[in-house]
């Protein structure tokens, strides 16, 4: 009986070990393969300290089209590539290493092998809404249109460009829509109250809308 229990335990250990090795192998394959992400070059948002204070530095990173922030590190420090301008669209290639360093709101780092400027527009999908005036914002009687993504990010919609497509499609707040547009840089002055990181509804950027459609 003891011999049988010992044999069963040995088999169980072998199975569990093989399963762990398989999981490690899958994870290594995911991390080791070439990885690409489109987005914009930005200053990474700082995590407040235990007293709620935020250090106003600028660590360069990527705001990905997947609603996440990423740190950027050169895979080969001796071959660092010149960065495009801030808030410009880029395609990053490299290796993704997940993990939060505790200082910035990132899901990991990209050990990049190349960073290429892009001319393609930004595509954002989410809920159309009207932003209420924030403290210090110019009072307005009209709706300030924006999109809230599934990840909780807010994007402003430049009024004159968005009104054209909104009227044609009879868009109203609460609809699920997809918009395609170019980032307005620098951000319009009347959007500045929403640009601050501590604003109740912080806007990542303002889009000059080229196309919009209702998401069914």
Long-range contacts (C-beta under 8 A, 24 or more apart in sequence): 31-95, 31-96, 31-97, 31-98, 32-95, 33-95, 34-93, 34-94, 34-95, 34-113, 35-93, 35-94, 35-95, 35-96, 35-110, 36-91, 36-92, 36-93, 37-62, 37-64, 37-65, 37-66, 37-70, 37-91, 37-92, 37-96, 37-110, 38-64, 38-65, 38-89, 38-90, 38-91, 38-92, 38-118, 38-120, 39-63, 39-64, 39-65, 39-70, 39-89, 39-90, 39-92, 40-87, 40-88, 40-89, 40-90, 40-122, 40-183, 40-205, 41-83, 41-84, 41-85, 41-86, 41-87, 41-88, 41-90, 41-115, 42-69, 42-86, 42-87, 43-86, 44-69, 44-71, 44-104, 44-105, 44-106, 45-69, 45-104, 45-105, 45-197, 46-103, 46-104, 46-105, 46-197, 47-102, 47-103, 47-104, 47-105, 54-197, 54-198, 59-103, 59-104, 61-104, 61-106, 62-90, 62-92, 62-110, 63-204, 65-122, 65-123, 66-151, 67-149, 67-150, 67-151, 67-152, 67-153, 68-106, 68-107, 68-151, 69-104, 69-105, 69-106, 69-107, 70-96, 70-106, 70-107, 70-108, 70-109, 70-110, 71-101, 71-104, 71-106, 71-108, 71-109, 71-110, 72-109, 72-110, 72-112, 72-115, 73-109, 73-110, 73-111, 73-112, 74-111, 74-112, 75-111, 75-112, 75-113, 76-113, 81-112, 81-114, 81-115, 83-115, 84-115, 84-117, 86-185, 87-183, 87-185, 87-205, 88-117, 88-118, 88-185, 89-117, 89-118, 89-119, 89-120, 89-122, 89-183, 90-115, 90-116, 90-117, 90-118, 91-115, 91-116, 91-118, 92-116, 121-180, 121-181, 121-182, 121-210, 122-180, 122-181, 122-182, 122-183, 122-205, 122-207, 123-178, 123-179, 123-180, 124-149, 124-155, 124-178, 124-179, 124-207, 125-149, 125-150, 125-176, 125-177, 125-178, 125-179, 125-215, 126-150, 126-153, 126-155, 126-176, 126-177, 127-174, 127-175, 127-176, 127-177, 128-171, 128-172, 128-173, 128-174, 128-175, 128-176, 128-177, 129-173, 129-174, 130-173, 131-156, 131-194, 131-201, 131-203, 133-193, 134-193, 134-194, 134-199, 134-200, 134-201, 135-193, 136-193, 137-190, 137-193, 137-194, 138-190, 143-173, 146-201, 146-203, 147-177, 147-179, 153-204, 154-194, 154-201, 154-202, 154-203, 154-204, 155-179, 155-203, 155-204, 155-205, 155-206, 155-207, 156-187, 156-191, 156-194, 156-203, 156-205, 156-206, 156-207, 157-181, 157-206, 157-207, 157-209, 158-184, 158-188, 158-206, 158-207, 158-208, 158-209, 161-208, 161-209, 161-210, 162-209, 162-212, 164-209, 165-209, 165-211, 165-212, 166-212, 169-212, 169-213, 169-214, 171-212, 171-214, 175-214, 176-214, 176-215, 177-212, 177-213, 177-214, 177-215, 178-212, 178-213, 178-215, 179-207, 179-209, 179-211, 179-212, 180-209, 180-210, 180-211, 180-212, 181-207, 181-208, 181-209, 181-210, 181-211, 182-207, 182-208, 182-210, 183-207, 183-208, 184-208
